[in-house]
């Protein structure tokens, strides 16, 4: 068949799962017919000919079924026997169970829908070369069992987030990806040039400041599920392009965000995994609410036996950090030293889930002062299986206080800290119009999917993760033999500061 003979569309195909999972079809005895004619379409992934008989596995995105053809029944039997593995085919025939007990479509006629000019590796063993799997995800999806299901789970998780938030009266919005300056997070941005405006722009490192401006504008419950870009390193937990959910609720504080986090995560686990009790990395994890709440210092003391407090002062905190083999920079204040101790000694050991409460003001420039703990802010991070999953505040709304904190950040930036926040005058101007008391939440979508899918590497839940470009070329057809990860898959530089988006 020539390429010009391939149809522009193919009508009438039903999902293969609707045939393969039909109770009446499943009840068929060997050699029996359902008396029902169906049309199915998909890829041919196995093919064998036995004289006047031909058997093929046809797979679509819902499942697989056997095609059964013979010279007496099937039009262009010979053409079907010469199909290449990977070809797309549409087939029509009666649903039967063969004498050997295989549920099948007995093909009367078939149509070639696309030729596969490249192979898909060994169908029986899959494709194990990490570089091939990540660079050619279209191959991985067909060749390796469970990959498609993982990304369907991701899609359903995102849909579920939207539904749960919509039911609570939140409104989904979109904010700019291209920004005149990157702010709202501690990260190094990607930079580009906006030709029409004759100006340099950045890709956003957070959605926070624009969403807060919408609170000022009267949107009392808003959220955005969006891509974030941070020009930093790669690791099993980090990809420079990742997805976050950010939620802002007027008249709320960080305790409301704790409840919302628990509701979202436990509801999605129940819906998508059938239980709030999961196994992650071979270890049990209970996600049902309520989650434990403990201060950062309490958790460090439990893990290390060392008592810490901002009241000790910078010198004593640095001495205790040295005793714990935690390096600190000369310019780090007491709050940064305290955070470094927690992140190096305690966070990776927290199985959780646990809301880690009350961070130093020094490292939280967008959070409101704690109402009863001087030097701290009302901020928590939700840690699950040793990873930060969410970050939330009682949001700072005082424009004067916010300006002072951002000026400190701008000074650090001017001194060479590329991750310090920029001074965003448009955001500060918006705050001067008045923002109500607000709770805000950022949740890492990629990390949540890792949790629900029981995956340890973020690349396994991103369809096309960041990889170093190949020098000159075509990676070739996928092979079946496992290989060591290519250089493109290894961490490129130091991993960036941890964040709720996996970035």
URQUI-V163794 format. One record per residue. N is the residue number from 0. RES is the residue in three letters. PHI is phi in radians with two decimals (999 if undefined). OMEGA is omega in whole degrees, -180 to 180 (999 if undefined). Layout:
n: <N & N>
res: <RES & RES>
phi: <PHI & PHI>
omega: <OMEGA & OMEGA>
This chain:
n: <0 & 1 & 2 & 3 & 4 & 5 & 6 & 7 & 8 & 9 & 10 & 11 & 12 & 13 & 14 & 15 & 16 & 17 & 18 & 19 & 20 & 21 & 22 & 23 & 24 & 25 & 26 & 27 & 28 & 29 & 30 & 31 & 32 & 33 & 34 & 35 & 36 & 37 & 38 & 39 & 40 & 41 & 42 & 43 & 44 & 45 & 46 & 47 & 48 & 49 & 50 & 51 & 52 & 53 & 54 & 55 & 56 & 57 & 58 & 59 & 60 & 61 & 62 & 63 & 64 & 65 & 66 & 67 & 68 & 69 & 70 & 71 & 72 & 73 & 74 & 75 & 76 & 77 & 78 & 79 & 80 & 81 & 82 & 83 & 84 & 85 & 86 & 87 & 88 & 89 & 90 & 91 & 92 & 93 & 94 & 95 & 96 & 97 & 98 & 99 & 100 & 101 & 102 & 103 & 104 & 105 & 106 & 107 & 108 & 109 & 110 & 111 & 112 & 113 & 114 & 115 & 116 & 117 & 118 & 119 & 120 & 121 & 122 & 123 & 124 & 125 & 126 & 127 & 128 & 129 & 130 & 131 & 132 & 133 & 134 & 135 & 136 & 137 & 138 & 139 & 140 & 141 & 142 & 143 & 144 & 145 & 146 & 147 & 148 & 149 & 150 & 151 & 152 & 153 & 154 & 155 & 156 & 157 & 158 & 159 & 160 & 161 & 162 & 163 & 164 & 165 & 166 & 167 & 168 & 169 & 170 & 171 & 172 & 173 & 174 & 175 & 176 & 177 & 178 & 179 & 180 & 181 & 182 & 183 & 184 & 185 & 186 & 187 & 188 & 189 & 190 & 191 & 192 & 193 & 194 & 195 & 196 & 197 & 198 & 199 & 200 & 201 & 202 & 203 & 204 & 205 & 206 & 207 & 208 & 209 & 210 & 211 & 212 & 213 & 214 & 215 & 216 & 217 & 218 & 219 & 220 & 221 & 222 & 223 & 224 & 225 & 226 & 227 & 228 & 229 & 230 & 231 & 232 & 233 & 234 & 235 & 236 & 237 & 238 & 239 & 240 & 241 & 242 & 243 & 244 & 245 & 246 & 247 & 248 & 249 & 250 & 251 & 252 & 253 & 254 & 255 & 256 & 257 & 258 & 259 & 260 & 261 & 262 & 263 & 264 & 265 & 266 & 267 & 268 & 269 & 270 & 271 & 272 & 273 & 274 & 275 & 276 & 277 & 278 & 279 & 280 & 281 & 282 & 283 & 284 & 285 & 286 & 287 & 288 & 289 & 290 & 291 & 292 & 293 & 294 & 295 & 296 & 297 & 298 & 299 & 300 & 301 & 302 & 303 & 304 & 305 & 306 & 307 & 308 & 309 & 310 & 311 & 312 & 313 & 314 & 315 & 316 & 317 & 318 & 319 & 320 & 321 & 322 & 323 & 324 & 325 & 326 & 327 & 328 & 329 & 330 & 331 & 332 & 333 & 334 & 335 & 336 & 337 & 338 & 339 & 340 & 341 & 342 & 343 & 344 & 345 & 346 & 347 & 348 & 349 & 350 & 351 & 352 & 353 & 354 & 355 & 356 & 357 & 358 & 359 & 360 & 361 & 362 & 363 & 364 & 365 & 366 & 367 & 368 & 369 & 370 & 371 & 372 & 373 & 374 & 375 & 376 & 377 & 378 & 379 & 380 & 381 & 382 & 383 & 384 & 385 & 386 & 387 & 388 & 389 & 390 & 391 & 392 & 393 & 394 & 395 & 396 & 397 & 398 & 399 & 400 & 401 & 402 & 403 & 404 & 405 & 406 & 407 & 408 & 409 & 410 & 411 & 412 & 413 & 414 & 415 & 416 & 417 & 418 & 419 & 420 & 421 & 422 & 423 & 424 & 425 & 426 & 427 & 428 & 429 & 430 & 431 & 432 & 433 & 434 & 435 & 436 & 437 & 438 & 439 & 440 & 441 & 442 & 443 & 444 & 445 & 446 & 447 & 448 & 449 & 450 & 451 & 452 & 453 & 454 & 455 & 456 & 457 & 458 & 459 & 460 & 461 & 462 & 463 & 464 & 465 & 466 & 467 & 468 & 469 & 470 & 471 & 472 & 473 & 474 & 475 & 476 & 477 & 478 & 479 & 480 & 481 & 482 & 483 & 484 & 485 & 486 & 487 & 488 & 489 & 490 & 491 & 492 & 493 & 494 & 495 & 496 & 497 & 498 & 499 & 500 & 501 & 502>
res: <UNK & UNK & UNK & UNK & UNK & UNK & UNK & UNK & UNK & UNK & UNK & UNK & UNK & UNK & UNK & UNK & UNK & UNK & UNK & UNK & UNK & UNK & UNK & UNK & UNK & UNK & UNK & UNK & UNK & UNK & UNK & UNK & UNK & UNK & UNK & UNK & UNK & UNK & UNK & UNK & UNK & UNK & UNK & UNK & UNK & UNK & UNK & UNK & UNK & UNK & UNK & UNK & UNK & UNK & UNK & UNK & UNK & UNK & UNK & UNK & UNK & UNK & UNK & UNK & UNK & UNK & UNK & UNK & UNK & UNK & UNK & UNK & UNK & UNK & UNK & UNK & UNK & UNK & UNK & UNK & UNK & UNK & UNK & UNK & UNK & UNK & UNK & UNK & UNK & UNK & UNK & UNK & UNK & UNK & UNK & UNK & UNK & UNK & UNK & UNK & UNK & UNK & UNK & UNK & UNK & UNK & UNK & UNK & UNK & UNK & UNK & UNK & UNK & UNK & UNK & UNK & UNK & UNK & UNK & UNK & UNK & UNK & UNK & UNK & UNK & UNK & UNK & UNK & UNK & UNK & UNK & UNK & UNK & UNK & UNK & UNK & UNK & UNK & UNK & UNK & UNK & UNK & UNK & UNK & UNK & UNK & UNK & UNK & UNK & UNK & UNK & UNK & UNK & UNK & UNK & UNK & UNK & UNK & UNK & UNK & UNK & UNK & UNK & UNK & UNK & UNK & UNK & UNK & UNK & UNK & UNK & UNK & UNK & UNK & UNK & UNK & UNK & UNK & UNK & UNK & UNK & UNK & UNK & UNK & UNK & UNK & UNK & UNK & UNK & UNK & UNK & UNK & UNK & UNK & UNK & UNK & UNK & UNK & UNK & UNK & UNK & UNK & UNK & UNK & UNK & UNK & UNK & UNK & UNK & UNK & UNK & UNK & UNK & UNK & UNK & UNK & UNK & UNK & UNK & UNK & UNK & UNK & UNK & UNK & UNK & UNK & UNK & UNK & UNK & UNK & UNK & UNK & UNK & UNK & UNK & UNK & UNK & UNK & UNK & UNK & UNK & UNK & UNK & UNK & UNK & UNK & UNK & UNK & UNK & UNK & UNK & UNK & UNK & UNK & UNK & UNK & UNK & UNK & UNK & UNK & UNK & UNK & UNK & UNK & UNK & UNK & UNK & UNK & UNK & UNK & UNK & UNK & UNK & UNK & UNK & UNK & UNK & UNK & UNK & UNK & UNK & UNK & UNK & UNK & UNK & UNK & UNK & UNK & UNK & UNK & UNK & UNK & UNK & UNK & UNK & UNK & UNK & UNK & UNK & UNK & UNK & UNK & UNK & UNK & UNK & UNK & UNK & UNK & UNK & UNK & UNK & UNK & UNK & UNK & UNK & UNK & UNK & UNK & UNK & UNK & UNK & UNK & UNK & UNK & UNK & UNK & UNK & UNK & UNK & UNK & UNK & UNK & UNK & UNK & UNK & UNK & UNK & UNK & UNK & UNK & UNK & UNK & UNK & UNK & UNK & UNK & UNK & UNK & UNK & UNK & UNK & UNK & UNK & UNK & UNK & UNK & UNK & UNK & UNK & UNK & UNK & UNK & UNK & UNK & UNK & UNK & UNK & UNK & UNK & UNK & UNK & UNK & UNK & UNK & UNK & UNK & UNK & UNK & UNK & UNK & UNK & UNK & UNK & UNK & UNK & UNK & UNK & UNK & UNK & UNK & UNK & UNK & UNK & UNK & UNK & UNK & UNK & UNK & UNK & UNK & UNK & UNK & UNK & UNK & UNK & UNK & UNK & UNK & UNK & UNK & UNK & UNK & UNK & UNK & UNK & UNK & UNK & UNK & UNK & UNK & UNK & UNK & UNK & UNK & UNK & UNK & UNK & UNK & UNK & UNK & UNK & UNK & UNK & UNK & UNK & UNK & UNK & UNK & UNK & UNK & UNK & UNK & UNK & UNK & UNK & UNK & UNK & UNK & UNK & UNK & UNK & UNK & UNK & UNK & UNK & UNK & UNK & UNK & UNK & UNK & UNK & UNK & UNK & UNK & UNK & UNK & UNK & UNK & UNK & UNK & UNK & UNK & UNK & UNK & UNK & UNK & UNK & UNK & UNK & UNK & UNK & UNK & UNK & UNK & UNK & UNK & UNK & UNK & UNK & UNK & UNK & UNK & UNK & UNK & UNK & UNK & UNK & UNK & UNK & UNK & UNK & UNK & UNK>
phi: <999 & -1.38 & -1.05 & -1.18 & -1.48 & -1.22 & -1.18 & -1.34 & -2.60 & -2.42 & -1.64 & 1.59 & -1.23 & -1.84 & -1.01 & -1.05 & -1.07 & -1.19 & -1.64 & -1.16 & -1.89 & -1.16 & -0.95 & -1.15 & -1.21 & -1.12 & -1.48 & -1.07 & -1.51 & -0.99 & 1.49 & -1.67 & -2.07 & -1.40 & 1.30 & -2.27 & -1.74 & -2.26 & -2.11 & -2.24 & -2.59 & 2.95 & -1.65 & -1.47 & -2.00 & -2.51 & -2.70 & -2.55 & -2.03 & -2.23 & 1.11 & -1.58 & -2.07 & -2.42 & -2.18 & -2.46 & -1.65 & -1.93 & -2.23 & -2.04 & -1.39 & -1.85 & 2.88 & -2.41 & -2.60 & -1.49 & -1.65 & -2.10 & -2.17 & -2.54 & -1.16 & -1.40 & -1.88 & -1.65 & -1.18 & 0.93 & -0.97 & -1.09 & -1.10 & -1.14 & -1.17 & -1.78 & -1.22 & -1.48 & -1.10 & 1.80 & -1.05 & -1.54 & -2.38 & -1.88 & -2.44 & -2.16 & 3.09 & -1.48 & -1.40 & -2.39 & -2.05 & -1.18 & -1.08 & -1.56 & 1.63 & -1.62 & -1.12 & -2.57 & -1.83 & -1.46 & -1.28 & -1.70 & -2.60 & -2.50 & -2.39 & -1.33 & -1.87 & -2.93 & -1.62 & -1.71 & -1.52 & -2.18 & -1.51 & -2.08 & 1.34 & -1.52 & -1.04 & -1.34 & -1.92 & 1.38 & -1.98 & -1.95 & -1.13 & -1.05 & -1.10 & -1.13 & -1.04 & -1.45 & -1.35 & -2.11 & -1.03 & -1.07 & -1.37 & -0.97 & -1.09 & -1.56 & -1.47 & -2.12 & -1.11 & 1.64 & -1.14 & -1.07 & -1.06 & -1.11 & -1.40 & -1.17 & -1.06 & -1.06 & -1.03 & -1.23 & -1.13 & -1.15 & -1.07 & -1.14 & -1.02 & -1.03 & -1.11 & -1.11 & -1.27 & -1.05 & -1.14 & -1.66 & 1.52 & -1.41 & -2.03 & -1.43 & -2.31 & -2.24 & -2.13 & -1.11 & -1.51 & -1.52 & -2.32 & -1.15 & -2.66 & -1.55 & -2.67 & 1.65 & -2.84 & -1.68 & -2.94 & -1.57 & -1.52 & -1.43 & -2.06 & -2.56 & -2.03 & -1.63 & -1.05 & -1.12 & -1.74 & 0.91 & -2.57 & -1.43 & -2.19 & -2.22 & -1.41 & -1.14 & -1.82 & -2.92 & -1.79 & -1.03 & -1.22 & -1.16 & -1.15 & -1.16 & -1.09 & -1.22 & -1.06 & -1.03 & -1.35 & 1.85 & -1.38 & -1.48 & -2.47 & -2.30 & -2.63 & -2.47 & -1.85 & -2.60 & -1.42 & -2.13 & -2.28 & -2.31 & -1.47 & -2.43 & -1.39 & -1.87 & -2.82 & -1.02 & -1.90 & -2.29 & -2.34 & -1.08 & -2.02 & -2.53 & -2.14 & -2.18 & -1.85 & -2.08 & -2.27 & -2.32 & -2.30 & -1.20 & 1.14 & -2.22 & -2.32 & -1.24 & -1.21 & -1.15 & -1.23 & -1.10 & -1.11 & -1.14 & -1.04 & -1.05 & -1.11 & -1.10 & -1.22 & -1.19 & -1.16 & -1.18 & -1.08 & -1.11 & -1.24 & -1.64 & -1.97 & 1.42 & -2.91 & -1.51 & -1.72 & -1.98 & -1.94 & -2.18 & 1.08 & 1.43 & -2.17 & -1.20 & -2.51 & -1.80 & -1.80 & -1.12 & -1.33 & -1.50 & -1.62 & -1.11 & -2.19 & -2.65 & -1.30 & -0.96 & -1.17 & -1.07 & -1.23 & -1.10 & -1.09 & -1.12 & -1.39 & -1.93 & 1.37 & -1.85 & -1.43 & -2.34 & -2.87 & -1.06 & -1.10 & -1.16 & 1.57 & -1.11 & -1.09 & -1.22 & -1.11 & -1.12 & -1.12 & -1.23 & -1.09 & -1.08 & -1.15 & -1.69 & 1.06 & -1.86 & -1.29 & -2.30 & -1.46 & -1.04 & -1.46 & -1.26 & -1.42 & -1.06 & -1.14 & -1.19 & -1.09 & -1.06 & -1.13 & -1.07 & -1.07 & -1.06 & -1.18 & -1.46 & -1.81 & -2.10 & -0.93 & -1.13 & -1.59 & -1.40 & -1.42 & 1.30 & -1.25 & -2.53 & -1.56 & -1.53 & -1.76 & 1.14 & -1.58 & -1.08 & -1.03 & -0.98 & -1.88 & -2.42 & -1.24 & -1.91 & -1.77 & -1.37 & -0.93 & -1.12 & -1.27 & -2.39 & -2.21 & -1.00 & 1.56 & -2.03 & -2.17 & -1.51 & -2.40 & -2.38 & -2.10 & -1.60 & -1.95 & -2.34 & 0.96 & 1.37 & -2.25 & -1.18 & -1.83 & -2.53 & -2.43 & -2.59 & -2.36 & -1.41 & -1.34 & -1.25 & -2.05 & -1.32 & -1.14 & -1.23 & -1.09 & -1.13 & -1.08 & -1.06 & -1.21 & -1.23 & -1.15 & -1.10 & -1.09 & -1.11 & -1.14 & -1.13 & -1.14 & -1.12 & -1.46 & 2.05 & -1.44 & -1.23 & -1.65 & -1.17 & -1.29 & -1.46 & -1.43 & -1.75 & -1.18 & -1.14 & -1.18 & -1.12 & -1.08 & -1.08 & -1.07 & -1.19 & -1.40 & 1.74 & -2.05 & -1.17 & -0.91 & -2.47 & -1.83 & -2.25 & -2.41 & -2.07 & -2.20 & -1.38 & -1.15 & -1.07 & -1.21 & -1.12 & -1.14 & -0.95 & -1.13 & -1.22 & -1.65 & 1.01 & -2.06 & -1.60 & -2.06 & -1.07 & -1.12 & -1.39 & -2.09 & -1.96 & -1.01 & -2.28 & -1.22 & -1.20 & -2.40 & -1.16 & -1.04 & -1.25 & -1.41 & 1.42 & 2.92 & -1.28 & -1.22 & 1.47 & -1.25 & -1.16 & -1.79 & -1.78 & -1.52 & -1.15 & -2.45 & -1.26 & -1.01 & -1.22 & -0.99 & -1.11 & -1.63 & -1.51 & -0.95 & -1.78 & 1.46 & -1.22 & -1.16 & -1.34 & -0.99 & -1.12 & -2.69 & -1.15 & -1.58 & 1.44 & -1.86>
omega: <178 & 179 & -178 & -180 & 179 & -174 & 176 & 177 & -179 & -173 & 167 & -178 & 176 & 175 & -179 & 180 & -180 & 175 & -174 & -178 & 178 & -178 & 180 & 178 & 180 & -178 & -179 & 174 & 180 & 179 & -176 & 178 & 179 & -176 & -178 & 178 & -179 & 171 & 180 & 180 & 179 & 178 & 171 & -176 & 169 & -178 & 176 & -179 & 176 & 180 & -178 & 180 & 177 & 179 & 179 & 171 & 177 & -176 & 168 & -175 & 177 & -178 & -177 & 175 & 178 & 167 & -180 & -178 & 174 & -174 & -177 & -171 & -168 & 174 & -178 & 177 & -176 & 179 & 179 & -179 & -179 & 177 & 176 & 176 & -177 & 177 & 173 & -176 & 167 & -176 & 178 & 178 & -178 & 177 & -178 & 168 & -176 & 179 & 177 & 171 & -177 & 176 & -170 & 166 & 180 & -166 & 171 & 173 & -176 & -178 & 173 & -177 & 176 & 177 & 173 & -180 & 174 & -178 & -179 & -179 & -178 & -177 & -175 & -177 & -179 & 177 & -173 & 179 & -174 & -179 & 178 & -177 & -175 & 179 & -177 & -176 & 178 & 175 & -180 & -177 & 179 & -168 & -173 & -177 & 175 & -177 & 180 & 180 & 180 & -179 & 169 & 176 & 179 & 180 & -179 & 177 & 179 & 177 & 179 & 176 & -179 & -177 & -179 & 179 & 178 & 180 & 178 & 175 & 177 & -179 & 178 & 180 & 176 & 179 & -172 & 171 & 174 & -176 & 179 & 173 & -178 & 176 & -179 & 179 & 176 & -177 & 175 & -175 & 165 & -177 & 177 & 179 & -180 & -172 & -175 & -179 & -179 & -176 & 173 & 177 & 174 & 166 & -172 & 175 & 177 & 176 & -165 & -169 & 176 & 180 & 177 & 177 & 176 & 173 & 177 & -179 & 175 & 172 & -170 & 177 & -177 & 172 & 175 & 171 & -170 & 179 & 179 & -174 & 179 & -170 & -173 & -169 & 177 & 174 & 176 & 180 & -171 & 170 & -175 & 176 & -175 & -173 & 175 & 165 & 172 & -175 & 176 & -175 & 177 & 178 & -179 & 175 & -173 & 176 & 176 & 179 & 174 & 180 & -179 & 178 & 179 & -179 & -179 & -173 & -178 & 180 & 179 & 177 & 180 & -177 & -171 & -179 & 177 & -179 & 172 & 176 & -178 & 168 & 178 & -178 & -180 & -178 & -177 & -180 & -179 & -175 & -180 & 175 & -1 & 176 & 179 & 174 & -179 & 180 & 179 & -178 & 178 & -178 & 176 & 180 & 179 & -176 & -171 & -174 & -177 & 177 & -180 & 175 & 175 & -179 & 179 & -177 & -174 & -175 & -179 & 177 & 178 & 178 & 179 & 175 & 179 & 179 & 178 & -179 & 176 & 179 & 175 & -180 & -178 & -177 & -179 & 173 & -178 & 179 & 179 & 178 & 179 & 180 & 179 & 179 & -180 & -175 & -178 & -173 & -164 & -173 & -178 & -178 & -177 & 177 & 172 & 0 & -180 & 171 & 180 & -167 & 160 & -179 & 177 & 178 & -178 & -176 & -175 & -171 & -178 & -177 & -178 & 178 & 176 & -175 & -178 & -177 & -180 & 180 & -179 & 175 & 178 & -179 & 170 & 168 & 177 & -178 & 179 & 179 & 175 & -179 & 172 & 179 & -177 & -180 & -173 & -177 & 146 & -167 & 175 & -178 & -179 & -175 & -180 & 178 & -180 & 178 & -180 & -179 & 180 & 175 & 175 & 177 & -179 & 178 & 177 & 178 & 179 & 179 & 175 & 179 & -176 & -179 & 179 & -176 & 175 & 176 & -175 & -177 & 179 & 177 & -180 & 177 & 179 & -180 & -180 & 174 & 177 & 174 & -178 & 172 & -170 & 168 & -179 & -176 & 169 & -177 & -179 & -178 & -179 & -179 & 176 & 178 & 175 & -178 & -177 & -178 & -178 & 179 & -178 & -175 & -177 & -179 & -179 & 179 & 174 & -174 & -179 & -179 & 180 & 178 & 176 & -179 & 175 & 178 & 172 & 172 & -178 & 178 & 179 & 179 & 179 & 175 & -177 & -173 & 177 & -179 & 174 & 177 & 177 & -180 & -179 & -176 & -177 & -179 & 179 & -178 & -178 & 177 & -177 & 177 & -177 & 180 & -174 & -178 & -175 & -179 & 999>
